[in-house]
Amino acid sequence: NPDERLKPGMYADVSLDIAPLSDVVHVPATAVIRTGRLDRVILALGEGRFQAREVLVGRRAGERLEIIDGLREGERIVTSGQFLLDSEASVSGELSRMSDAHEDGSGEVWADGRINSVDAANRKLNLYHEPIPEISWPAMTMDFDVAEDVELTGIEPGMAVRFAMVEAEEFVYVITAIMPAGHDHH
């Protein structure tokens, strides 16, 4: 900084040249289901069979994500509609992540509901939810806060959804994942 043009605390536009992603497994960003606690992809096993697989995500380059662990080169994954497959898998109990919510210590609970209103700016949803036996809740309409890393684009009033929540403080639940339901419950 010989001319002392750079001063502590000043704002600057900076561009960094980084090495391109090479010799790494990378997938379209849309193929990764991202929740607050873990990321996963849906493997296409062939013959109409699918399996959820937890992955460790690395760098993002444009519309692609580096996969550090959990996926090998050549494995086939679902890049469209994976939220519906994930939702269906959870309904059938195929994903232990969902059915064993309390055993894994996360306290994450999954439920079905319908969106009444979306306040994206304040990260709040009002929704009606079906009974949630794991926490002894009857069906009701209520407001929820939404975790910072949950994508709300495309979540709209009237939409049937499947969502996960976790108890942030006593009796206060925060939504940690949300997706359109695989089918209409009403």
C-alpha positions as CSV (number, residue, x, y, z in Angstrom):
1,N,0.0,0.0,0.0
2,P,2.8,2.5,-1.0
3,D,0.4,5.4,-1.8
4,E,-1.7,4.8,1.4
5,R,-4.8,4.8,-0.8
6,L,-6.2,1.9,1.3
7,K,-7.3,3.1,4.7
8,P,-8.5,1.0,7.7
9,G,-12.3,0.6,7.7
10,M,-12.8,1.9,4.2
11,Y,-15.1,0.2,1.7
12,A,-13.7,-1.2,-1.5
13,D,-14.9,-3.3,-4.4
14,V,-12.6,-6.4,-4.5
15,S,-12.5,-9.2,-7.0
16,L,-10.7,-12.4,-6.1
17,D,-9.4,-14.8,-8.7
18,I,-9.9,-18.3,-7.4
19,A,-8.9,-21.6,-9.0
20,P,-11.9,-23.1,-10.9
21,L,-13.5,-26.2,-9.5
22,S,-11.6,-29.0,-11.0
23,D,-11.1,-32.6,-10.0
24,V,-14.0,-32.4,-7.6
25,V,-17.5,-33.8,-7.6
26,H,-20.0,-31.0,-8.2
27,V,-23.7,-30.9,-8.8
28,P,-26.3,-28.3,-9.8
29,A,-27.2,-26.2,-6.7
30,T,-30.8,-27.0,-7.3
31,A,-30.1,-30.8,-6.7
32,V,-29.1,-30.3,-3.1
33,I,-31.9,-30.1,-0.4
34,R,-30.4,-27.7,2.2
35,T,-31.8,-27.6,5.7
36,G,-30.4,-25.9,8.7
37,R,-28.8,-29.1,10.0
38,L,-27.8,-31.2,7.1
39,D,-27.7,-31.2,3.3
40,R,-28.7,-34.1,1.1
41,V,-29.3,-35.3,-2.4
42,I,-31.7,-37.9,-3.8
43,L,-29.9,-40.8,-5.5
44,A,-31.6,-42.3,-8.6
45,L,-30.9,-46.0,-8.1
46,G,-32.8,-47.1,-11.3
47,E,-36.0,-49.0,-11.8
48,G,-38.0,-46.1,-10.1
49,R,-36.1,-46.5,-6.8
50,F,-34.6,-43.5,-5.0
51,Q,-32.6,-43.0,-1.8
52,A,-31.8,-39.9,0.2
53,R,-28.1,-39.4,0.9
54,E,-26.5,-36.9,3.3
55,V,-23.7,-34.9,1.7
56,L,-21.1,-32.4,2.8
57,V,-21.2,-29.3,0.6
58,G,-18.1,-27.2,-0.1
59,R,-17.7,-24.2,-2.4
60,R,-20.3,-22.7,-4.7
61,A,-19.3,-21.8,-8.2
62,G,-22.1,-20.1,-10.1
63,E,-25.0,-22.5,-10.1
64,R,-23.0,-25.5,-9.0
65,L,-22.0,-26.8,-5.6
66,E,-18.9,-28.8,-4.7
67,I,-19.7,-32.1,-2.9
68,I,-16.8,-32.8,-0.4
69,D,-18.3,-36.1,0.9
70,G,-21.2,-38.4,0.5
71,L,-21.3,-38.7,-3.3
72,R,-18.9,-40.4,-5.8
73,E,-18.3,-39.5,-9.4
74,G,-20.7,-41.3,-11.7
75,E,-23.5,-41.7,-9.1
76,R,-26.8,-40.5,-10.6
77,I,-28.9,-38.0,-8.6
78,V,-32.3,-36.3,-9.0
79,T,-31.9,-32.6,-10.1
80,S,-35.6,-31.8,-10.3
81,G,-38.6,-32.7,-8.1
82,Q,-36.3,-34.0,-5.3
83,F,-38.3,-32.1,-2.7
84,L,-41.4,-34.1,-3.6
85,L,-39.5,-37.3,-3.5
86,D,-37.9,-36.3,-0.1
87,S,-41.4,-35.4,1.2
88,E,-42.9,-38.7,0.0
89,A,-39.9,-40.6,1.5
90,S,-40.5,-39.0,4.8
91,V,-44.2,-39.9,4.7
92,S,-43.4,-43.5,4.1
93,G,-40.8,-43.5,6.9
94,E,-38.0,-44.4,4.4
95,L,-35.9,-41.5,5.6
96,S,-34.7,-42.3,9.2
97,R,-33.7,-38.7,9.6
98,M,-37.4,-37.9,9.8
99,S,-38.9,-40.9,11.5
100,D,-36.2,-41.0,14.2
101,A,-36.3,-37.2,14.9
102,H,-36.1,-37.6,18.6
103,E,-33.4,-40.3,18.7
104,D,-30.9,-38.1,16.8
105,G,-31.0,-35.5,19.5
106,S,-32.0,-32.6,17.1
107,G,-35.5,-32.4,18.3
108,E,-36.6,-31.8,14.7
109,V,-40.3,-32.7,14.1
110,W,-42.0,-32.9,10.7
111,A,-45.6,-32.0,10.0
112,D,-48.0,-31.2,7.2
113,G,-49.9,-28.0,6.9
114,R,-51.2,-25.2,4.7
115,I,-49.8,-21.7,4.3
116,N,-52.1,-18.8,5.3
117,S,-49.6,-15.9,5.0
118,V,-45.9,-15.3,4.3
119,D,-44.0,-12.4,5.7
120,A,-40.6,-13.0,4.0
121,A,-39.1,-9.7,5.2
122,N,-39.6,-10.7,8.8
123,R,-39.1,-14.4,8.2
124,K,-42.5,-15.3,9.6
125,L,-45.2,-17.7,8.4
126,N,-48.8,-18.2,9.5
127,L,-50.0,-21.7,8.8
128,Y,-52.6,-24.3,9.7
129,H,-51.0,-27.6,10.6
130,E,-52.3,-31.1,11.0
131,P,-52.1,-32.8,14.5
132,I,-48.4,-33.4,15.5
133,P,-48.5,-36.5,17.7
134,E,-44.7,-36.4,18.6
135,I,-45.3,-33.2,20.6
136,S,-48.9,-33.8,21.4
137,W,-50.2,-30.8,19.4
138,P,-53.7,-30.8,18.0
139,A,-54.4,-29.4,14.6
140,M,-54.3,-25.6,14.7
141,T,-53.4,-22.3,13.0
142,M,-50.4,-20.4,14.3
143,D,-47.4,-18.1,13.6
144,F,-43.9,-19.5,13.2
145,D,-40.5,-17.9,12.8
146,V,-38.4,-19.3,10.0
147,A,-34.7,-20.1,10.3
148,E,-32.4,-17.7,8.3
149,D,-31.1,-20.4,5.9
150,V,-34.6,-21.7,4.9
151,E,-35.5,-20.6,1.3
152,L,-39.0,-19.1,1.2
153,T,-39.1,-18.4,-2.6
154,G,-42.2,-20.1,-4.0
155,I,-43.9,-20.7,-0.7
156,E,-47.2,-19.0,-1.1
157,P,-50.6,-18.6,0.7
158,G,-52.9,-21.6,0.1
159,M,-50.0,-24.0,-0.6
160,A,-50.0,-27.4,1.1
161,V,-46.6,-27.9,2.6
162,R,-44.5,-30.4,4.6
163,F,-42.2,-28.7,7.1
164,A,-39.7,-29.4,9.9
165,M,-39.5,-27.4,13.1
166,V,-37.3,-27.5,16.1
167,E,-37.9,-26.1,19.6
168,A,-35.8,-22.9,19.9
169,E,-36.9,-22.2,23.4
170,E,-39.6,-23.7,25.6
171,F,-42.8,-24.0,23.5
172,V,-41.3,-21.8,20.8
173,Y,-40.7,-23.6,17.5
174,V,-38.8,-22.4,14.5
175,I,-39.3,-23.8,11.0
176,T,-36.0,-25.4,9.8
177,A,-37.2,-26.8,6.4
178,I,-40.2,-26.3,4.3
179,M,-41.3,-27.7,0.9
180,P,-44.5,-28.0,-1.2
181,A,-46.4,-31.2,-0.1
182,G,-46.3,-34.1,-2.5
183,H,-50.0,-34.2,-2.7
184,D,-53.0,-32.3,-1.3
185,H,-54.3,-33.5,2.1
186,H,-57.7,-31.8,1.9
